[in-house]
């Protein structure tokens, strides 16, 4: 769900709070920021299996993540 949502809105900044409901499937779903980072790390790992130079998800330190298009 995270990758799908981010790819539909390239360059939008997604905060941890934006991504939490996508992970839990619940609008009020609250999980730790560590869990969000873990999901992002797993997505990046899967993307690198396809393209070792993949840098599709950008981290905006202290703010969140964005999907980068070529």
Secondary structure as UniProt FT lines:
FT   HELIX           2..8
FT   TURN            9..11
FT   HELIX           16..24
FT   TURN            27..28
FT   HELIX           33..50
FT   TURN            52..53
FT   STRAND          57..60
FT   TURN            61..63
FT   STRAND          64..67
//
